Amino acid sequence: MIAAFCDWLVATSISHTFQEWTWFVPLVQTVHILCIAVVLTLVAMTDLKMLGVRVGSQSLSEMVSHSMPWIWMALGLLLTTGILLTITEPARELLNNVFRLKMLMVLALVGVLKIIQSGLRDRPDYWSLSPRRRFAGRAVGAASLLLGVCIVVAGRWIAYV
């Protein structure tokens, strides 16, 4: 069923147009990669702060409130550029199990980011209120950091599977 969808999508006029424009894929990939850099840099800074590493003078709450709008905007651009790249070469992504795993990890990262953000929305000191919360914050930060690295590895691995 997915293969039939890929065959249909690659035969559409929009897919043909994107394939014919020699500048299209490199431009969209460049925007995609820059957005990955924005997301991973800001997520890593937040994760390091949650892990207890001194990153700047801002509190975790301040850091999250300043970085989350940029993260959500970059994730929106990643979704858009990812859809455009998929329209151009649907089988490369949609039939690839590594791509599917990457998308699951992206969804997991989005969930973790929502957890981090929602905890701080009501209480700026939420992740430091008790030893148990500090431990949970460190675990969430470590999981988020690991997910980010795994997403990048999967993104590169797609090209070789």
Secondary structure per residue as TSV (DSSP state, phi and psi in degrees):
chain	resnum	aa	ss	phi	psi
A	1	M	-	360.0	-43.7
A	2	I	H	-67.7	-38.2
A	3	A	H	-62.7	-40.4
A	4	A	H	-65.0	-39.1
A	5	F	H	-63.1	-43.1
A	6	C	H	-60.9	-43.7
A	7	D	H	-60.8	-43.0
A	8	W	H	-64.7	-47.4
A	9	L	H	-63.5	-43.1
A	10	V	H	-67.8	-20.6
A	11	A	T	-88.5	-5.0
A	12	T	S	-72.7	158.6
A	13	S	H	-66.2	-34.6
A	14	I	H	-66.6	-39.6
A	15	S	H	-64.1	-43.8
A	16	H	H	-61.4	-42.0
A	17	T	H	-61.9	-48.2
A	18	F	H	-60.3	-38.0
A	19	Q	H	-68.8	-34.4
A	20	E	H	-75.1	-32.1
A	21	W	-	-74.2	104.9
A	22	T	T	-64.1	-22.9
A	23	W	T	-87.2	-15.0
A	24	F	H	-65.0	-56.2
A	25	V	H	-62.1	-46.8
A	26	P	H	-60.1	-38.8
A	27	L	H	-66.1	-47.7
A	28	V	H	-65.5	-40.1
A	29	Q	H	-63.7	-37.6
A	30	T	H	-63.4	-46.7
A	31	V	H	-61.5	-41.9
A	32	H	H	-58.9	-47.5
A	33	I	H	-66.0	-40.5
A	34	L	H	-63.9	-38.1
A	35	C	H	-67.5	-37.3
A	36	I	H	-59.8	-43.8
A	37	A	H	-61.3	-42.4
A	38	V	H	-62.1	-50.9
A	39	V	H	-60.9	-50.7
A	40	L	H	-66.5	-36.4
A	41	T	H	-64.1	-48.9
A	42	L	H	-69.0	-38.2
A	43	V	H	-65.6	-43.2
A	44	A	H	-63.0	-40.8
A	45	M	H	-62.1	-43.5
A	46	T	H	-63.9	-45.7
A	47	D	H	-62.1	-42.8
A	48	L	H	-62.8	-39.5
A	49	K	H	-62.6	-41.4
A	50	M	H	-67.7	-29.0
A	51	L	T	-80.2	-2.7
A	52	G	T	93.5	5.7
A	53	V	-	-82.4	134.6
A	54	R	-	-72.9	110.9
A	55	V	-	-123.8	98.7
A	56	G	S	70.9	-177.3
A	57	S	S	-99.3	-6.4
A	58	Q	S	-72.5	151.7
A	59	S	-	-74.8	165.9
A	60	L	H	-57.8	-44.1
A	61	S	H	-60.7	-44.7
A	62	E	H	-64.1	-43.0
A	63	M	H	-61.0	-46.2
A	64	V	H	-65.6	-42.6
A	65	S	H	-65.6	-30.1
A	66	H	H	-83.2	-33.9
A	67	S	H	-90.1	-30.0
A	68	M	H	-59.5	-41.3
A	69	P	H	-58.3	-38.7
A	70	W	H	-67.9	-39.5
A	71	I	H	-63.6	-47.9
A	72	W	H	-65.0	-38.2
A	73	M	H	-65.0	-44.6
A	74	A	H	-65.8	-37.5
A	75	L	H	-64.3	-37.5
A	76	G	H	-63.0	-42.4
A	77	L	H	-66.6	-36.5
A	78	L	H	-62.6	-41.3
A	79	L	H	-62.4	-45.6
A	80	T	H	-62.9	-49.7
A	81	T	H	-67.3	-34.4
A	82	G	H	-63.9	-40.5
A	83	I	H	-64.3	-43.5
A	84	L	H	-61.4	-42.0
A	85	L	H	-67.1	-35.9
A	86	T	H	-68.1	-37.8
A	87	I	H	-61.5	-37.3
A	88	T	H	-70.9	-42.3
A	89	E	S	-137.5	73.0
A	90	P	H	-62.1	-41.1
A	91	A	H	-65.5	-34.1
A	92	R	H	-57.2	-36.8
A	93	E	H	-97.7	-55.7
A	94	L	H	-67.4	-24.5
A	95	L	T	-96.8	4.0
A	96	N	-	-100.1	120.6
A	97	N	H	-65.3	-29.7
A	98	V	H	-67.6	-38.4
A	99	F	H	-61.0	-43.0
A	100	R	H	-62.7	-43.0
A	101	L	H	-62.1	-42.5
A	102	K	H	-59.5	-44.2
A	103	M	H	-64.0	-37.7
A	104	L	H	-63.3	-40.8
A	105	M	H	-67.5	-36.3
A	106	V	H	-62.9	-44.2
A	107	L	H	-61.9	-40.2
A	108	A	H	-63.0	-42.6
A	109	L	H	-62.7	-42.3
A	110	V	H	-59.0	-42.7
A	111	G	H	-61.8	-43.0
A	112	V	H	-64.4	-42.3
A	113	L	H	-62.0	-39.4
A	114	K	H	-63.6	-38.7
A	115	I	H	-62.8	-46.8
A	116	I	H	-60.0	-49.2
A	117	Q	H	-65.9	-43.2
A	118	S	H	-68.2	-34.2
A	119	G	H	-61.8	-37.7
A	120	L	H	-84.3	-16.4
A	121	R	H	-61.7	-43.0
A	122	D	H	-88.1	-34.1
A	123	R	-	-135.9	110.5
A	124	P	T	-58.5	-22.5
A	125	D	T	-104.9	19.3
A	126	Y	G	-50.3	-46.9
A	127	W	G	-80.6	4.2
A	128	S	G	-129.5	13.7
A	129	L	S	-68.1	-28.9
A	130	S	S	-152.2	164.5
A	131	P	H	-57.6	-36.4
A	132	R	H	-64.1	-43.6
A	133	R	H	-68.8	-37.1
A	134	R	H	-62.5	-42.2
A	135	F	H	-62.9	-45.3
A	136	A	H	-62.3	-40.9
A	137	G	H	-62.0	-41.8
A	138	R	H	-65.5	-40.2
A	139	A	H	-64.6	-42.9
A	140	V	H	-64.4	-43.7
A	141	G	H	-61.7	-43.0
A	142	A	H	-65.7	-42.4
A	143	A	H	-62.9	-42.4
A	144	S	H	-63.7	-44.0
A	145	L	H	-62.9	-44.7
A	146	L	H	-62.9	-42.8
A	147	L	H	-59.6	-43.9
A	148	G	H	-58.9	-45.6
A	149	V	H	-64.0	-44.4
A	150	C	H	-64.5	-35.3
A	151	I	H	-64.1	-43.4
A	152	V	H	-64.2	-45.1
A	153	V	H	-60.5	-45.0
A	154	A	H	-62.8	-39.9
A	155	G	H	-58.7	-40.9
A	156	R	H	-74.0	-36.6
A	157	W	H	-65.8	-28.6
A	158	I	G	-52.9	-40.5
A	159	A	G	-65.9	-18.0
A	160	Y	G	-110.4	0.9
A	161	V	-	-109.6	360.0
